[in-house]
Amino acid sequence: MVTLKIITENRDNCEFKGEGGLCVLVDAFGNKFLLDTGYSNLFVHNAELLNIDLSSIETVVLTHGHSDHTNGVPYLASGRTIIMHPAGFKARWSIRKKEYAGFPMSFEELSAKHKVIATKEPYKICDNAYFLGEIPMKVSFEQNGNFSTTLDAELTQKDYTEDDSGVAITTSQGLFVMTGCGHRGICNTIERAKAVTGHSKVWGVFGGFHLRNLEKQKELIDHTIEYFKASEIKALYLGHCVTDEVIEYFEKNMPETKIYRLASGKEFNLNLSPVLSVQLEK
């Protein structure tokens, strides 16, 4: 069984407040880790409502260094293992909000509190779960990526978000691929998961794909849908930087695929079985 507890996400849900960010507790066949920490300390409050003891979660995987995924890091109890790409510490600014959008701590500050594994290479998180490391951009229609930040406050130096990564969970039904924003392209992320694990079948995909505007991104969205169909993906868990209009478009054009919407406080129990035959590749 793979269990996902959405601690924070863009959407409110009953007593669970949302924010423009993402934090998920992942339980992969009994091994738990936190995926991102959201935009603030809201994840601490929502975790309490969900009866999650954050002090018992020893591993935190950061999909990339943007503030809406990492601003919660200073609120983590000391002594965690933090897995991330080394470029996640870059200073960066949001093009849309025109404000600082980088990591809230320096490498030195983070290392003083936690064990930091900063790697461009794939890394085994636990049995059946793998950090993907740096994602090459090979899929033709995702060559330009979905970049939303710059490296200077004047918004002139393009940020290619090379730290954007994800997680692959290996199951007997196929890979379950998780991303935060998919700035490098969700299909590039899936291809990276296949290469890292040596498994070509994909069961499901989770996260934000940075698809916000159906009109402006329609060609990219259509290519993505065709890729998903060709891959025979069974389930999509969509949220954060995928807007409701884009989710509705996925639902309309992928009627054979089960599509779930993320929201703070939601829990998903995936009836999947583990598979251990993985030779980790660089």
Secondary structure, DSSP 8 states (H G I E B T S, - for coil): -EEEEEEE-SS-BTTB---SS-EEEEEETTEEEEE---SSTHHHHHHHHTT--GGG--EEE-S---HHHHTTGGGS-TT-EEEE-GGGG---EETTT-SB-S-SS-HHHHHHHSEEEE-SS-EEEETTEEE--S----SGGGTT----EESSTTS-SB---TT--EEEE-BTT-EEEEESS-TT-HHHHHHHHHHHHS---EEEEEE---B--TTTTHHHHHHHHHHHHHTT--EEEE-TTB-HHHHHHHHHH-TTSEEEE--TT-EEEE---B--------
